[in-house]
């Protein structure tokens, strides 16, 4: 017997779902699920993993596709593996081409081949075309369905074209103008057609200030173009300016989120996981983390080598060893700060790695000197205060009669180490970007390790300058 949904009106969605699913009434289940917001259905999938495939199968196909595209990849993969073949085919054919490509590109080749066979011939052709573009390119995000007109069309004809073809497109906010060769001439917001007289021609509305993306452009670059131009969609062209498709803002937002997650992971000293933390296998997680830990460990061995080189100085003036952690951490922290700030600035387009490197260096030189002077002054005052307390018998004498020279050594060393840290942290991401590498790999741990080694050299070089023929 069908469950009356109004009887459970006051209950939570989870409670309603449990009662509806217990009836095993497919009509009631579908009615309940189709009545929920897409985000609420996604929450049910998260709360009831045993019912993932059943929930998707009982949704109307349009809502199933809308829900499927906002799920994380492991959940999508589980659902497809559990759905009957006919339901999988129905779901994949309903998905927008870009969302379908985004899912298929991460699958193993043998699974990809099987799923491609389930697509309708037209959708299969589109999908294979999108998968043929380089990974991370705009082509992978492109929607091949859009509304285009010619410059000789009238506004009335434009609306006829929209009514005929727009049902297959994701957005009609912008209408694209092409010539007889299919080349992009202009893009016009639909508002401009709505406000224009029916007999006006498209060419009369054009300003030819079109903004487009190349199909081979990097997705991160596309994100910056969207941000700077306040568009909901942008046309995608090939090298001959032929219009191939469009990219919409919702896809770019997903890209931005994925890139942010990857950069955060890389800056933490690991490879990008590309999977949710709780979903990734233990051995794959170890594999992602071990590589950088080994690199950082081997790098730290240079620190030990540097300290061994100054072993005689340390044995003559053991007081210098007290401040080694302070010097190393100060340089590493300043380098990590600079690295993080510059990587973020490059990610959002504030810093152009080819033209702004000198401006960054100049700013970080002054920043490093200022921050180093602040920390150096604090270190200097600390030793002075300690000596004052020692004179009054409050604490033991650690620095001896040469306390002032030691205070100068610490103060000047901190200036040098912090300055070097800010320079290394800011310039390394720019250098890596210029060489074609990902600047996020110059992560905070890597910069800190680099500065540790050089910080020891700077510290003992300054100590030798001040304490030569005194303690050294």
DRENBA-494100 format. One line per 2 residues: number of its first residue (from 1); their letters; for each residue x, y, z of C-alpha. Coordinates in steps of 0.1 Angstrom, whole numbers, plus 5000, padded with zeros to 4 digits. Layout:
% residues N
NUM) A) X:Y:Z ~ ...
This chain:
% residues 472
1) XX) 5000:5000:5000 ~ 5014:5034:4990
3) XX) 5026:5055:5019 ~ 5008:5089:5022
5) XX) 5036:5114:5022 ~ 5015:5141:5040
7) XX) 5014:5118:5071 ~ 5051:5123:5076
9) XX) 5052:5160:5066 ~ 5067:5171:5099
11) XX) 5095:5146:5099 ~ 5131:5151:5087
13) XX) 5140:5141:5052 ~ 5160:5112:5065
15) XX) 5130:5099:5085 ~ 5107:5103:5056
17) XX) 5132:5085:5033 ~ 5135:5055:5057
19) XX) 5097:5052:5059 ~ 5092:5055:5021
21) XX) 5120:5031:5013 ~ 5106:5005:5037
23) XX) 5073:5004:5017 ~ 5092:4992:4986
25) XX) 5066:5011:4966 ~ 5085:5024:4936
27) XX) 5059:5050:4928 ~ 5059:5064:4963
29) XX) 5098:5063:4964 ~ 5100:5082:4930
31) XX) 5074:5107:4941 ~ 5092:5114:4973
33) XX) 5127:5117:4957 ~ 5115:5139:4929
35) XX) 5099:5162:4954 ~ 5133:5169:4971
37) XX) 5159:5195:4962 ~ 5189:5181:4943
39) XX) 5212:5190:4973 ~ 5190:5171:4997
41) XX) 5191:5140:4974 ~ 5229:5142:4974
43) XX) 5228:5143:5012 ~ 5206:5112:5012
45) XX) 5232:5095:4990 ~ 5259:5104:5016
47) XX) 5238:5093:5046 ~ 5226:5060:5030
49) XX) 5255:5046:5009 ~ 5237:5012:5007
51) XX) 5209:5028:4987 ~ 5230:5049:4963
53) XX) 5221:5030:4932 ~ 5185:5026:4942
55) XX) 5181:5064:4948 ~ 5195:5073:4914
57) XX) 5175:5046:4897 ~ 5142:5059:4912
59) XX) 5147:5095:4903 ~ 5134:5109:4871
61) XX) 5162:5107:4846 ~ 5167:5145:4843
63) XX) 5169:5148:4881 ~ 5191:5117:4883
65) XX) 5216:5134:4859 ~ 5215:5167:4878
67) XX) 5222:5148:4911 ~ 5249:5126:4896
69) XX) 5270:5154:4882 ~ 5275:5171:4917
71) XX) 5286:5138:4934 ~ 5323:5131:4940
73) XX) 5340:5106:4916 ~ 5342:5076:4939
75) XX) 5304:5078:4946 ~ 5297:5082:4909
77) XX) 5318:5051:4901 ~ 5300:5030:4927
79) XX) 5266:5040:4914 ~ 5274:5032:4878
81) XX) 5289:4998:4888 ~ 5257:4989:4906
83) XX) 5231:5002:4881 ~ 5217:4979:4855
85) XX) 5232:4985:4820 ~ 5200:5000:4806
87) XX) 5198:5025:4835 ~ 5235:5034:4831
89) XX) 5230:5040:4794 ~ 5200:5062:4801
91) XX) 5219:5082:4828 ~ 5251:5087:4807
93) XX) 5231:5098:4776 ~ 5212:5123:4797
95) XX) 5243:5139:4812 ~ 5256:5171:4795
97) XX) 5286:5163:4774 ~ 5311:5181:4796
99) XX) 5298:5164:4828 ~ 5299:5130:4811
101) XX) 5335:5136:4799 ~ 5346:5147:4834
103) XX) 5333:5114:4848 ~ 5346:5091:4820
105) XX) 5381:5106:4818 ~ 5391:5093:4852
107) XX) 5379:5057:4846 ~ 5402:5028:4837
109) XX) 5404:5022:4800 ~ 5386:4989:4800
111) XX) 5357:5004:4819 ~ 5357:5034:4797
113) XX) 5354:5013:4766 ~ 5324:4994:4780
115) XX) 5306:5026:4790 ~ 5313:5043:4757
117) XX) 5294:5015:4739 ~ 5263:5023:4760
119) XX) 5261:5058:4745 ~ 5239:5068:4716
121) XX) 5259:5072:4683 ~ 5256:5110:4684
123) XX) 5266:5113:4721 ~ 5294:5088:4716
125) XX) 5309:5109:4688 ~ 5307:5140:4710
127) XX) 5323:5123:4740 ~ 5351:5108:4720
129) XX) 5358:5142:4705 ~ 5360:5158:4739
131) XX) 5382:5130:4753 ~ 5406:5136:4725
133) XX) 5416:5170:4738 ~ 5445:5173:4763
135) XX) 5438:5166:4799 ~ 5433:5199:4818
137) XX) 5424:5218:4786 ~ 5393:5238:4779
139) XX) 5383:5213:4753 ~ 5375:5188:4781
141) XX) 5350:5212:4796 ~ 5334:5223:4764
143) XX) 5297:5220:4756 ~ 5292:5213:4719
145) XX) 5255:5225:4720 ~ 5250:5263:4717
147) XX) 5228:5287:4698 ~ 5244:5306:4669
149) XX) 5231:5331:4643 ~ 5244:5350:4613
151) XX) 5249:5387:4611 ~ 5223:5390:4584
153) XX) 5196:5375:4606 ~ 5169:5397:4620
155) XX) 5159:5398:4657 ~ 5127:5380:4649
157) XX) 5146:5353:4631 ~ 5170:5350:4661
159) XX) 5140:5342:4684 ~ 5128:5316:4659
161) XX) 5162:5300:4660 ~ 5163:5300:4698
163) XX) 5129:5284:4700 ~ 5140:5257:4676
165) XX) 5174:5248:4690 ~ 5178:5261:4725
167) XX) 5161:5231:4742 ~ 5194:5211:4739
169) XX) 5216:5238:4753 ~ 5226:5244:4789
171) XX) 5223:5282:4787 ~ 5209:5307:4762
173) XX) 5222:5338:4781 ~ 5245:5345:4752
175) XX) 5239:5341:4715 ~ 5269:5336:4692
177) XX) 5274:5353:4658 ~ 5294:5334:4632
179) XX) 5301:5338:4595 ~ 5296:5314:4566
181) XX) 5329:5296:4575 ~ 5318:5290:4611
183) XX) 5342:5315:4625 ~ 5332:5335:4656
185) XX) 5325:5371:4649 ~ 5307:5383:4681
187) XX) 5287:5372:4711 ~ 5255:5391:4722
189) XX) 5236:5388:4754 ~ 5200:5377:4749
191) XX) 5189:5409:4767 ~ 5201:5429:4737
193) XX) 5177:5409:4714 ~ 5148:5412:4738
195) XX) 5152:5450:4739 ~ 5157:5454:4701
197) XX) 5131:5459:4674 ~ 5121:5427:4656
199) XX) 5132:5440:4622 ~ 5167:5450:4632
201) XX) 5195:5429:4619 ~ 5221:5412:4641
203) XX) 5250:5432:4625 ~ 5233:5464:4639
205) XX) 5237:5451:4675 ~ 5272:5439:4672
207) XX) 5302:5457:4687 ~ 5327:5429:4678
209) XX) 5343:5430:4713 ~ 5341:5392:4716
211) XX) 5360:5373:4743 ~ 5368:5337:4735
213) XX) 5389:5308:4747 ~ 5411:5285:4726
215) XX) 5402:5248:4728 ~ 5437:5240:4740
217) XX) 5438:5267:4767 ~ 5445:5256:4803
219) XX) 5415:5253:4825 ~ 5432:5276:4851
221) XX) 5436:5303:4825 ~ 5399:5299:4816
223) XX) 5391:5305:4853 ~ 5410:5338:4853
225) XX) 5392:5349:4820 ~ 5358:5342:4836
227) XX) 5368:5361:4867 ~ 5380:5392:4848
229) XX) 5351:5394:4824 ~ 5321:5386:4845
231) XX) 5306:5361:4821 ~ 5283:5331:4826
233) XX) 5296:5314:4795 ~ 5324:5319:4770
235) XX) 5328:5306:4734 ~ 5356:5281:4726
237) XX) 5373:5283:4692 ~ 5401:5264:4674
239) XX) 5433:5279:4660 ~ 5413:5291:4630
241) XX) 5387:5309:4651 ~ 5360:5284:4642
243) XX) 5334:5282:4670 ~ 5335:5247:4685
245) XX) 5314:5251:4717 ~ 5310:5270:4749
247) XX) 5322:5267:4785 ~ 5299:5276:4814
249) XX) 5307:5292:4847 ~ 5295:5262:4867
251) XX) 5321:5240:4852 ~ 5348:5266:4859
253) XX) 5338:5267:4895 ~ 5343:5230:4898
255) XX) 5377:5233:4882 ~ 5386:5261:4906
257) XX) 5376:5240:4936 ~ 5397:5210:4923
259) XX) 5427:5232:4916 ~ 5425:5248:4950
261) XX) 5424:5213:4967 ~ 5454:5201:4946
263) XX) 5474:5233:4954 ~ 5467:5230:4991
265) XX) 5478:5193:4991 ~ 5510:5201:4972
267) XX) 5518:5230:4994 ~ 5515:5206:5024
269) XX) 5543:5185:5009 ~ 5523:5157:4992
271) XX) 5512:5148:4957 ~ 5477:5157:4947
273) XX) 5454:5129:4960 ~ 5427:5134:4932
275) XX) 5403:5115:4955 ~ 5385:5123:4987
277) XX) 5408:5116:5017 ~ 5385:5091:5033
279) XX) 5380:5073:5000 ~ 5416:5069:4988
281) XX) 5432:5035:4996 ~ 5458:5033:5024
283) XX) 5486:5022:5001 ~ 5479:5049:4976
285) XX) 5478:5075:5004 ~ 5513:5062:5015
287) XX) 5525:5064:4979 ~ 5513:5100:4976
289) XX) 5530:5111:5008 ~ 5562:5090:5009
291) XX) 5578:5105:4979 ~ 5580:5141:4992
293) XX) 5588:5129:5027 ~ 5619:5111:5013
295) XX) 5629:5142:4993 ~ 5625:5164:5023
297) XX) 5644:5139:5045 ~ 5673:5138:5021
299) XX) 5673:5176:5019 ~ 5675:5178:5057
301) XX) 5706:5156:5055 ~ 5723:5186:5040
303) XX) 5714:5205:5072 ~ 5732:5178:5092
305) XX) 5761:5181:5068 ~ 5762:5219:5073
307) XX) 5762:5215:5111 ~ 5790:5189:5109
309) XX) 5810:5214:5089 ~ 5807:5239:5117
311) XX) 5813:5213:5144 ~ 5845:5229:5156
313) XX) 5828:5262:5161 ~ 5800:5246:5180
315) XX) 5824:5228:5203 ~ 5843:5261:5210
317) XX) 5811:5281:5216 ~ 5784:5257:5227
319) XX) 5762:5287:5235 ~ 5757:5290:5197
321) XX) 5739:5256:5196 ~ 5711:5270:5218
323) XX) 5699:5293:5191 ~ 5701:5269:5161
325) XX) 5664:5259:5163 ~ 5654:5296:5166
327) XX) 5674:5306:5135 ~ 5662:5277:5114
329) XX) 5626:5281:5123 ~ 5626:5318:5117
331) XX) 5640:5314:5082 ~ 5617:5285:5074
333) XX) 5587:5303:5086 ~ 5594:5335:5066
335) XX) 5601:5314:5035 ~ 5569:5295:5039
337) XX) 5549:5328:5043 ~ 5565:5343:5012
339) XX) 5560:5311:4992 ~ 5523:5307:5001
341) XX) 5516:5344:4993 ~ 5533:5343:4959
343) XX) 5517:5310:4949 ~ 5483:5324:4958
345) XX) 5489:5356:4940 ~ 5500:5336:4909
347) XX) 5469:5314:4911 ~ 5445:5344:4911
349) XX) 5465:5363:4884 ~ 5479:5390:4907
351) XX) 5514:5380:4897 ~ 5526:5374:4862
353) XX) 5556:5352:4865 ~ 5572:5366:4834
355) XX) 5569:5403:4841 ~ 5564:5408:4878
357) XX) 5594:5388:4892 ~ 5614:5420:4898
359) XX) 5586:5437:4916 ~ 5581:5407:4938
361) XX) 5618:5405:4946 ~ 5620:5442:4954
363) XX) 5590:5439:4977 ~ 5604:5408:4994
365) XX) 5638:5424:4999 ~ 5622:5452:5019
367) XX) 5598:5428:5036 ~ 5626:5405:5046
369) XX) 5648:5433:5060 ~ 5619:5447:5080
371) XX) 5607:5414:5093 ~ 5642:5403:5100
373) XX) 5649:5435:5119 ~ 5618:5430:5140
375) XX) 5628:5394:5149 ~ 5664:5404:5153
377) XX) 5655:5432:5177 ~ 5634:5408:5197
379) XX) 5663:5383:5199 ~ 5687:5410:5208
381) XX) 5665:5424:5236 ~ 5659:5389:5249
383) XX) 5696:5383:5254 ~ 5700:5417:5270
385) XX) 5671:5410:5294 ~ 5685:5376:5302
387) XX) 5718:5391:5311 ~ 5701:5417:5333
389) XX) 5682:5390:5352 ~ 5715:5370:5355
391) XX) 5732:5400:5371 ~ 5705:5401:5397
393) XX) 5708:5364:5405 ~ 5674:5355:5391
395) XX) 5687:5330:5365 ~ 5720:5313:5357
397) XX) 5746:5328:5334 ~ 5744:5313:5300
399) XX) 5761:5337:5277 ~ 5792:5346:5298
401) XX) 5812:5378:5294 ~ 5807:5381:5257
403) XX) 5769:5384:5259 ~ 5768:5416:5239
405) XX) 5786:5400:5209 ~ 5763:5370:5211
407) XX) 5733:5393:5211 ~ 5747:5411:5180
409) XX) 5753:5377:5164 ~ 5717:5366:5169
411) XX) 5702:5399:5158 ~ 5722:5402:5126
413) XX) 5718:5364:5118 ~ 5680:5367:5121
415) XX) 5680:5396:5096 ~ 5701:5376:5072
417) XX) 5681:5344:5075 ~ 5647:5360:5073
419) XX) 5658:5380:5043 ~ 5671:5349:5026
421) XX) 5639:5330:5035 ~ 5616:5356:5020
423) XX) 5637:5358:4988 ~ 5638:5320:4984
425) XX) 5602:5315:4992 ~ 5590:5342:4967
427) XX) 5614:5335:4939 ~ 5613:5297:4938
429) XX) 5576:5295:4927 ~ 5582:5320:4900
431) XX) 5613:5301:4888 ~ 5594:5268:4887
433) XX) 5565:5284:4868 ~ 5589:5299:4843
435) XX) 5604:5264:4837 ~ 5570:5250:4831
437) XX) 5566:5233:4865 ~ 5538:5236:4890
439) XX) 5547:5263:4915 ~ 5527:5246:4942
441) XX) 5555:5219:4944 ~ 5577:5246:4959
443) XX) 5556:5239:4990 ~ 5561:5253:5024
445) XX) 5580:5222:5037 ~ 5603:5223:5007
447) XX) 5611:5260:5011 ~ 5616:5255:5048
449) XX) 5641:5227:5042 ~ 5660:5248:5017
451) XX) 5662:5277:5041 ~ 5673:5254:5070
453) XX) 5705:5245:5051 ~ 5714:5280:5041
455) XX) 5703:5294:5074 ~ 5730:5273:5092
457) XX) 5756:5287:5068 ~ 5744:5323:5074
459) XX) 5743:5319:5111 ~ 5778:5305:5116
461) XX) 5792:5329:5090 ~ 5778:5358:5111
463) XX) 5790:5342:5143 ~ 5825:5339:5129
465) XX) 5824:5376:5119 ~ 5815:5387:5155
467) XX) 5832:5361:5176 ~ 5864:5355:5157
469) XX) 5894:5355:5181 ~ 5869:5358:5210
471) XX) 5850:5325:5212 ~ 5859:5311:5178
